[in-house]
Amino acid sequence: MGTVVATQPQVIEDTARQDAAYLARHPYVVRLGGWTLDDYLRAAPESRRWEFARGEVLMYSPASAEHQDRVWFLAYLLFSWMQKQKWPGKLLLAPAAVQLAEDLIREPDISVFRPEDAPKVTGVPVKALPVLVVEVTSPSTRTVDLVEKAQEYASVGIPEYWVVDLPRKRFVGHALEAGRYRVSQLPRGRWVSAVLPDFWLDVAWLWQQPLPDVQKCLQEIAKQGR
């Protein structure tokens, strides 16, 4: 993973230009220090994924087609399940900014909010706490997703956290227990959600080529769930 560290927001263009040759060849996370929350909210583009963590802005390399395929599959599956179940929560996709603490804003690939919190899911940044967060890793984000974000999401009390670890083809499920995550690493098998009633995920769906039909997956969930 390539990492670029800078000290002031205004150096972003120079930093990107100087490192363009390297960043074009390698997945990267650019970390720019010396930022404030106001800097981030003023300068972060709506079309790219930037995050703010304790005075640093994190910028990620473009997502792969494989990454986007899994994000859209899971988002469509979850959203369709919510509609069929008449579960009136809310689902957001990156780059929606979710504020977890005063000095911490993340842009999860998928955020799901409880029905009672849905009316509070407004503006930038969103200040409601998700009940479920999903991240799909890339070579540049595995450490951030599996270590940094797992610690952060547990510390603020997010009950369930899924990581689709694409490089290793495994699903890493995190379930909050007594303030800490119980972690399950599944290359195959079934993950049963503790926060979405009667929802489960067959991990093998994530590795199929092409990805399975969402409506058939929903039928399987409904049939097996009874």
Secondary structure, DSSP 8 states (H G I E B T S, - for coil): -EEEEESSGGGHHHHHHHTHHHHHHS-EEEEE-S--HHHHHHH--TTS-EEEETTEEEEE----HHHHHHHHHHHHHHHHHHHHHT---EEEETT--EEEETTEEE--SEEEE-GGGGGG--SSSB-S--SEEEEE--TTTHHIIIIIHHHHHHHHT-SEEEEEEGGGTEEEEEEEETTEEEEEEESSSEEE-SSSTT-EEEGGGGG-SS---HHHHHHHHHHHH-
